[in-house]
Amino acid sequence: MFKIETHLHTKHTSKCGWLWAPELAEAYQAAGYSAIAVTDHYNRTTFEYLNVDLASNADKLGAFLTGYDRMCEECAKRGITVYRGAELRFDECENDYLLYDWPDELLRDPEEIFRMGIAAFAPLARQAGALLIQAHPYRKGCTPAIPCYLDGVEIVNLNPRHPNFNERAVEFADQFHIGVRTSGSDCHRQEDIARGGILADTVPADTHAFAQLIRSGEFQLIGA
């Protein structure tokens, strides 16, 4: 079985990230992971941290993808596959949503995304073929989204600094028959490395194939 990380942040892009790409790649190689989904925060704090003016003509998406790009470079040296993701937060509340397999056009304009909220964004994401999963729905400040807006739920979040109430996330998924369920380390710091993720029989070749694997449910959850 191959270990795949589904939820990871870099210091390059996420203000709350403590680790640079070389550190992360080396540590995950040592932990025996074959692939990593980079899900840097896509929120207002991130663009402030990156010194990007959302009203400007700057390449906002390019700036956001700095951490992903650096992880691709470092992981390629170690034979680790990297998938492109994001962890979105809208202005309406503190909920966070993991997004995979999204086209550039979907996240090109952060200001528009932040203002629209989950109800407006979810249909656009679905139309674009992206996979939208609510992260840690019972963490302090978060509330479960209306299920029809979600493709899945992170039922195992293993970040050690937050009470995530994973058992309640399982109950939520059961109650509303949400079949797509994930586990993730929610890696920000050294102590978060390689705590969670999934175990799969194969390593998806690219981000699209990774999203297809997640949709299929043909994997085991680490830490469940």
Phi, psi and omega in degrees: 000145181254135180271132182229125175277136182250349191212102185211143181238146178248154176289339180299323186242318185268125181301325182276356178282141181252348191242137177275164184305315180300321179296315182294313182298316180296317182292319180289328174296315180297329181276358175084022179275141181262341182205156182219132169264120179272118184237060179300153182294131175247086181210179184296323180300321180300313184287333172293317179298324180276359181058041179253122177279116184293342179271356183271178176265019181297157176282085185293319180294319178300319178296317180299324185277007180304313180296317178299313181299317179293323177294322177300316181298311185287321182287331177299328179291340187242008178073024179258130178279141181239135178247148182269124178221189177199155172240105186273145168223128179266166181294337190291334181193186184263011177296148177238142183229124175281132182235128179233155174059046181257142176282155181307319185300330184295323184248020184293326186242091183302318182303317179296317181297312184299324183282332189284326180081172187295322184296321179278326185284320187305314178296325178294318178297316181295318179298326181279355180084010181281161180249122186244118185232128178284128177274145174028067188294345181247011174296154180307130180093347182255154174222146179300135178286164173299124190304329183295344179273351188253146169266338182190178182223137171280105184266348177231103174247121190251022173296126188282351185262001181232136168284107187265348178051054183300328180297328177287327176296322176297315180299320178298313180297320179295314184300321184253016173055045177270110187276333181277115185223139184230165172235145178208152178286335188052053189285123174236326188229175183303317184288352181268345189299132170062033177274327187223197182120204182230159174246122183230158180285338181225163174255111179305141187286332183208181185297320179298315179294325176298314179297322177297320177299314180299318179297325185288331184074011183272065180199170175250149179270126175286130178088001181282000000 
